[in-house]
Amino acid sequence: MVLTGFDVANKICLILLMSMEKEIPQIIKDVGFDFNWSEEKVWKLDIPVADMTIKELVWHFDVPFLWENGVYNLKPQSVINDPESHKEEYARTMRADLMHPIDIMENKGRWLILDGLHRLMKAAILGMETVKVRKVPRECISDIEE
């Protein structure tokens, strides 16, 4: 059997997708959403802004939601505790614009961030007790899916 360049490219994509799935930590699969979303679509939603205590969201800091060397392997708490070892992520965090609310959705019994993890990290670093959030209803999933 002779493989065309197209067949080889498809095989490589399949292998990459399979390896990426293996690299997603189980904890992310356990707590994460079961759909993919577009941040741009989330931003376009007309949802009121509310205050929320940071305490309701800091559980995110113990889950490796951040990438380092191409895989989800970095916990936000590691960046917060040791900015010197994670200079790039720390700089990105400190550039986050707190004028924008954090977009969250209820998932599996708690609030999960759709967009705004770096803003939450910055707010915690600055000692803030509350953040601005937009609570995206689950009914909006079809509006934000990719």
SULZI-V372233 format. One record per backbone hydrogen bond with DSSP energy under -1.0 kcal/mol. NH is the residue of the N-H (numbers start at 1). CO is the residue of the C=O. Records with the same first field share a line. If there is no record, write none. Layout:
NH=CO ; CO
This chain:
8=4
9=5
10=6
11=7
12=8
13=9
14=10
15=11
16=12
17=13
18=14
19=15
20=16
21=17
22=18
23=19
29=25
30=26
31=27
32=28
38=144
42=38
43=39
44=40
45=42
47=45
50=133
52=131
54=129
56=53
57=54
58=54
60=57
61=58
62=59
63=60
65=63
66=74
68=71
73=66 ; 71
74=66
77=61
78=75
79=75
80=76
81=77
82=78
90=86
91=87
92=88
93=89
94=90
95=91
96=93
100=97
102=132
103=115
104=134
105=112
107=110
110=107
112=105
114=103
115=103
120=116
121=117
122=118
123=119
124=120
125=121
126=122
127=124
128=123
131=52
133=50
134=102
136=104 ; 134
140=137
141=138
143=140
144=140 ; 141
145=141
146=36
